[in-house]
Amino acid sequence: MAERPVDIRHVTKRFGDLAAVADLTFALEPGTITGFLGPNGAGKSTTLRMIGGLLRPTAGSVELFGIRPETPGLADHSATCPRIRPFSPISPAGTT
């Protein structure tokens, strides 16, 4: 069986007294398409930042294809997309 693309086990991320993510566990199987849905402040962006290696969990483990995102040299073979705004406000010509 192929390695799971994402395997998260008992992940918690705290910012001071605030638990942005609390004891999250899930795994994605190869070939699946997954979306993160939830209200503002639910921990979606924090979880994706931990998967991308931009944040380290306070507790628990994150693995991508069996490798932890903080593994030395892994960043040389991966990329994350910064927050982008695909549609900028458009002004009529000559009204800038």
C-alpha atoms as one frame of an Amber mdcrd trajectory, in Angstrom:
protein
   0.000   0.000   0.000   1.250   3.524  -0.816   2.154   5.985   1.937  -0.667
   8.273   2.985  -0.263  11.736   1.468  -1.245  13.318   4.803  -1.333  11.635
   8.218  -2.158  13.797  11.245  -2.258  12.254  14.718  -3.423  13.990  17.894
  -2.264  17.410  16.686  -2.735  20.428  18.911  -1.553  23.955  18.167  -1.659
  26.545  20.926  -1.031  30.269  20.747  -0.668  31.195  24.412  -3.895  30.143
  26.122  -5.759  29.748  22.821  -5.994  26.238  21.342  -6.360  26.960  17.610
  -6.374  23.197  16.888  -7.112  20.624  19.612  -6.332  16.896  19.327  -6.959
  16.629  15.575  -6.512  13.204  13.957  -7.164  12.316  10.315  -5.478  10.739
   7.301  -5.896  11.225   3.574  -5.725   8.175   1.366  -3.994   8.269  -2.031
  -6.273   9.483  -4.816  -8.762  11.301  -2.601  -9.826  14.929  -2.892 -10.443
  16.685   0.402 -11.783  20.102   1.401 -11.604  21.937   4.727 -14.903  23.518
   5.704 -15.766  25.377   8.881 -16.446  28.757  10.423 -13.825  31.460  10.922
 -11.484  30.505  13.753 -12.073  26.764  13.408  -8.381  26.012  12.755  -8.460
  25.345   9.004  -5.621  27.707   8.054  -3.572  26.719  11.101  -3.912  23.043
  10.133  -2.849  23.740   6.542   0.140  25.753   7.784   1.211  22.797   9.929
   0.817  20.430   6.970   2.929  22.812   4.864   5.630  23.035   7.526   5.047
  26.751   8.185   3.998  26.058  11.797   5.014  23.282  14.150   2.352  21.561
  16.226   2.450  22.109  19.975   1.689  18.395  20.332   1.098  15.425  18.023
   2.574  14.594  14.633   2.130  15.587  10.995   3.511  13.426   8.177   3.483
  13.868   4.403   4.039  10.568   2.614   5.612   9.290   5.847   7.953  12.282
   6.252   7.624  15.033   8.854   7.443  18.537   7.303  10.321  19.775   9.509
  12.712  17.165   8.074  15.964  18.908   7.041  16.134  19.394   3.264  12.446
  18.715   2.659  11.800  22.392   1.872  14.163  22.046  -1.105  11.620  19.666
  -2.681   8.337  21.311  -1.730   6.535  24.631  -1.960   3.660  26.446  -0.349
   1.537  29.077  -1.983   1.283  32.347  -0.086  -2.084  33.987   0.305  -2.967
  35.443  -3.066  -5.865  37.534  -4.264  -6.862  36.227  -7.682  -9.201  39.128
  -8.409  -7.948  42.633  -7.681 -10.420  45.501  -7.647 -10.900  46.820 -11.168
 -11.304  50.544 -11.819 -12.683  52.014 -15.030  -9.934  53.377 -17.276  -8.613
  56.748 -16.168 -10.171  56.672 -12.651  -7.230  55.409 -10.613
